[in-house]
């Protein structure tokens, strides 16, 4: 399985788009990953992410 690498699209979108994406990412990490070290598999990680 390949490790997903972040991609950057320079010149597309606005600073508001970037701020919203960063806010979503920080909230997702705080609420989903807090206190969690690992999952047994990819399926469990996805299910926990979208519960």
C-alpha positions as CSV (number, residue, x, y, z in Angstrom):
1,X,0.0,0.0,0.0
2,X,1.4,3.4,-1.0
3,X,1.6,6.1,1.6
4,X,-0.5,9.0,0.4
5,X,1.5,12.2,-0.1
6,X,0.0,15.6,0.2
7,X,-0.3,17.4,-3.1
8,X,-0.2,21.2,-3.6
9,X,-2.0,23.0,-6.3
10,X,-0.3,26.4,-6.5
11,X,-2.5,29.2,-7.9
12,X,-5.8,27.4,-7.5
13,X,-8.3,28.5,-4.9
14,X,-8.1,31.3,-2.4
15,X,-6.6,31.9,1.0
16,X,-10.1,31.3,2.4
17,X,-10.1,27.8,0.8
18,X,-6.8,27.1,2.3
19,X,-7.9,28.3,5.8
20,X,-11.0,26.2,5.6
21,X,-9.0,23.1,4.6
22,X,-6.5,23.6,7.4
23,X,-9.3,24.2,9.9
24,X,-11.1,21.0,8.8
25,X,-7.8,19.0,9.0
26,X,-7.0,20.3,12.5
27,X,-10.5,19.5,13.7
28,X,-10.5,16.1,12.2
29,X,-7.1,15.2,13.7
30,X,-8.2,16.5,17.2
31,X,-11.6,14.7,17.3
32,X,-10.7,11.5,15.5
33,X,-7.0,10.8,16.3
34,X,-6.9,12.1,19.9
35,X,-5.6,9.4,22.1
36,X,-5.5,6.9,19.3
37,X,-2.1,5.4,18.3
38,X,-3.1,2.9,15.6
39,X,-5.9,0.9,14.0
40,X,-5.8,-2.8,13.2
41,X,-6.3,-2.1,9.5
42,X,-7.4,0.4,6.9
43,X,-11.0,-0.6,7.1
44,X,-11.2,0.1,10.8
45,X,-9.4,3.5,10.4
46,X,-11.9,4.5,7.7
47,X,-14.9,3.4,9.7
48,X,-13.7,5.3,12.8
49,X,-13.1,8.4,10.6
50,X,-16.6,8.5,9.3
51,X,-18.6,7.3,12.3
